Amino acid sequence: MLAIVRSAAILGVAAAVVISSVARAAPPPEPSATPPVVEDEVAADPPHFVLGAGGHLAFGTAPVTALGAHVSVELATRVWSLGLEGRYDLAAGKTATTQAGGAFVPCLRAQGTWACGVVLVSRAASEGAEISDARLVVGFGPRFELHLALPHDIALRFTGELLVHPVAYAIVENGHWLFKSPVLSMMLGPSLVHAF
């Protein structure tokens, strides 16, 4: 009986030695393969149309500050837009000077703020007791817009622009200058826009 126990103990020790040597000789397990990290694709941002309308105050386009209105259509994404704008300034001053025209307005957007360029071509017309005159007005310059999003794809914009007019025009009545257009003009006003 003692011989059997001794034999079993020797076999147990021998098995432990063999198992330990096999475990040491076996290569370490390979790390589990993880799928490659795929960066999220940038969400598609297809251009869409934006329609807008608003009012404004114009400074420097007539003998006195003029009240006006404008409408616009844009092709826009989240970061840029290309717009066309129609603009009309109501009669202002004793000479009843009006201005009607259109503008090309390309913009870049960052954090709800738009920085734009404006190229304006319009017709300034003056009517008075002794005057009936019309002039072509060209202007270009920067525009900045604050864009506040509202429900249902509507937004409120506050616009300010400063235009340079390389060619001045004058309103003359009976040999007297009533008004000479300045080199700079300014427009300020709100508008509502709707994206489609």
C-alpha positions as CSV (number, residue, x, y, z in Angstrom):
1,M,0.0,0.0,0.0
2,L,2.9,2.3,0.9
3,A,4.4,1.5,-2.5
4,I,1.2,2.6,-4.3
5,V,1.1,5.9,-2.4
6,R,4.7,6.5,-3.1
7,S,4.2,5.8,-6.8
8,A,1.2,8.1,-7.0
9,A,3.2,10.9,-5.3
10,I,6.1,10.5,-7.7
11,L,3.6,10.5,-10.7
12,G,1.9,13.7,-9.3
13,V,5.2,15.5,-8.9
14,A,6.3,14.4,-12.4
15,A,3.0,15.6,-13.9
16,A,3.4,19.0,-12.2
17,V,6.9,19.4,-13.5
18,V,5.8,18.5,-17.1
19,I,2.8,20.8,-17.0
20,S,5.0,23.7,-15.6
21,S,7.7,23.2,-18.3
22,V,5.0,23.1,-21.1
23,A,3.4,26.2,-19.8
24,R,6.8,28.0,-19.8
25,A,7.6,26.9,-23.3
26,A,4.2,27.8,-24.8
27,P,4.2,31.2,-26.5
28,P,2.1,34.0,-24.9
29,P,-1.4,34.2,-26.2
30,E,-1.8,36.8,-29.0
31,P,-3.8,39.8,-28.1
32,S,-7.3,39.7,-29.4
33,A,-7.7,41.4,-32.8
34,T,-9.7,44.6,-32.4
35,P,-11.4,46.1,-35.4
36,P,-9.7,49.2,-36.8
37,V,-11.0,52.5,-35.6
38,V,-12.9,54.2,-38.3
39,E,-13.4,57.9,-38.1
40,D,-16.9,59.2,-38.4
41,E,-17.5,60.5,-41.9
42,V,-18.4,64.2,-42.1
43,A,-22.1,64.6,-42.5
44,A,-23.2,65.5,-45.9
45,D,-24.0,69.2,-46.2
46,P,-25.8,69.6,-49.6
47,P,-26.6,73.2,-50.6
48,H,-30.2,74.4,-50.0
49,F,-32.2,77.5,-50.9
50,V,-32.9,80.3,-48.4
51,L,-35.4,83.1,-49.1
52,G,-35.5,86.3,-47.1
53,A,-37.1,89.7,-46.7
54,G,-36.6,92.6,-44.4
55,G,-36.3,96.3,-43.9
56,H,-33.4,98.7,-43.5
57,L,-32.1,102.2,-43.0
58,A,-29.8,103.6,-45.6
59,F,-27.3,106.3,-44.9
60,G,-25.5,108.2,-47.6
61,T,-27.7,107.1,-50.6
62,A,-29.9,110.2,-50.4
63,P,-29.9,113.7,-48.9
64,V,-31.4,112.3,-45.7
65,T,-31.6,108.8,-44.1
66,A,-33.8,106.6,-46.3
67,L,-36.1,103.8,-45.2
68,G,-35.9,100.8,-47.5
69,A,-36.8,97.1,-48.0
70,H,-34.9,94.2,-49.5
71,V,-35.6,90.6,-50.6
72,S,-33.0,87.9,-51.1
73,V,-32.5,84.4,-52.4
74,E,-29.4,82.3,-51.5
75,L,-27.8,79.0,-52.3
76,A,-26.3,78.0,-48.9
77,T,-24.6,75.4,-46.8
78,R,-23.6,75.5,-43.1
79,V,-20.3,77.3,-44.0
80,W,-21.0,79.4,-47.1
81,S,-23.7,81.1,-49.2
82,L,-24.1,82.8,-52.5
83,G,-26.9,85.3,-52.6
84,L,-28.8,87.7,-54.9
85,E,-30.6,90.6,-53.3
86,G,-33.1,93.1,-54.6
87,R,-33.2,96.5,-52.8
88,Y,-35.4,99.5,-52.8
89,D,-34.9,102.7,-50.8
90,L,-38.0,104.9,-50.5
91,A,-38.1,108.5,-51.5
92,A,-36.1,110.7,-49.2
93,G,-35.4,114.4,-48.9
94,K,-36.8,117.4,-50.7
95,T,-35.8,116.0,-54.0
96,A,-37.6,112.7,-53.4
97,T,-34.5,110.6,-54.2
98,T,-35.2,106.8,-54.5
99,Q,-32.8,104.0,-55.2
100,A,-33.6,100.6,-56.7
101,G,-31.1,97.9,-57.5
102,G,-29.6,94.5,-56.9
103,A,-26.6,93.0,-55.2
104,F,-24.4,89.9,-55.3
105,V,-23.7,88.7,-51.8
106,P,-21.2,85.9,-51.2
107,C,-20.8,84.9,-47.5
108,L,-18.8,82.7,-45.1
109,R,-20.3,81.6,-41.8
110,A,-18.8,80.9,-38.4
111,Q,-20.8,80.4,-35.1
112,G,-23.9,82.1,-36.2
113,T,-22.1,85.1,-37.7
114,W,-21.8,85.8,-41.4
115,A,-19.0,87.7,-43.1
116,C,-20.0,88.8,-46.6
117,G,-18.9,90.8,-49.5
118,V,-21.4,93.0,-51.4
119,V,-21.4,94.2,-54.9
120,L,-24.3,96.6,-55.5
121,V,-25.6,98.1,-58.8
122,S,-28.6,100.4,-58.5
123,R,-30.4,103.4,-60.0
124,A,-30.8,106.5,-58.0
125,A,-33.7,108.7,-59.2
126,S,-34.5,112.2,-58.0
127,E,-37.7,114.1,-58.6
128,G,-38.3,117.8,-57.6
129,A,-39.9,121.0,-58.8
130,E,-37.0,121.8,-61.2
131,I,-35.3,118.4,-61.5
132,S,-35.9,114.9,-62.9
133,D,-32.7,112.9,-63.0
134,A,-31.4,109.4,-62.7
135,R,-27.9,108.0,-62.1
136,L,-26.3,104.6,-62.0
137,V,-24.8,103.8,-58.6
138,V,-22.1,101.2,-58.0
139,G,-20.9,100.1,-54.6
140,F,-18.9,97.4,-53.0
141,G,-17.7,96.5,-49.5
142,P,-18.1,94.3,-46.5
143,R,-21.3,93.1,-44.7
144,F,-21.7,91.4,-41.3
145,E,-24.7,89.5,-40.2
146,L,-25.8,88.1,-36.9
147,H,-27.9,84.9,-37.5
148,L,-30.3,83.8,-34.8
149,A,-32.0,80.5,-35.5
150,L,-35.8,80.2,-34.9
151,P,-38.1,77.1,-35.1
152,H,-39.3,75.7,-38.4
153,D,-36.0,76.6,-40.4
154,I,-36.7,80.3,-39.9
155,A,-33.9,82.7,-38.8
156,L,-33.7,86.3,-37.8
157,R,-30.7,88.2,-39.2
158,F,-29.4,91.6,-38.2
159,T,-27.3,93.1,-41.0
160,G,-24.8,95.9,-41.2
161,E,-22.9,96.9,-44.3
162,L,-20.5,99.6,-45.4
163,L,-20.1,100.3,-49.1
164,V,-17.6,102.3,-51.1
165,H,-18.9,104.2,-54.1
166,P,-16.0,104.9,-56.6
167,V,-18.2,107.2,-58.7
168,A,-20.1,110.0,-57.0
169,Y,-23.3,111.6,-58.3
170,A,-24.8,115.0,-57.6
171,I,-28.3,116.4,-57.5
172,V,-28.3,120.0,-59.0
173,E,-31.3,122.3,-59.1
174,N,-31.1,125.7,-60.8
175,G,-27.4,125.6,-60.7
176,H,-27.3,124.8,-57.0
177,W,-26.0,121.5,-55.6
178,L,-28.6,120.0,-53.4
179,F,-26.8,116.8,-52.7
180,K,-23.5,115.1,-53.7
181,S,-23.3,111.4,-52.9
182,P,-20.5,110.5,-50.4
183,V,-17.8,108.0,-51.0
184,L,-19.2,105.7,-48.3
185,S,-22.8,104.6,-47.5
186,M,-24.1,102.4,-44.8
187,M,-27.1,100.0,-44.5
188,L,-28.5,98.6,-41.2
189,G,-31.6,96.4,-40.7
190,P,-33.2,93.1,-39.8
191,S,-34.6,90.4,-42.0
192,L,-36.4,87.1,-41.7
193,V,-35.1,84.1,-43.7
194,H,-36.5,80.7,-44.4
195,A,-34.4,77.7,-45.4
196,F,-35.8,75.0,-47.7
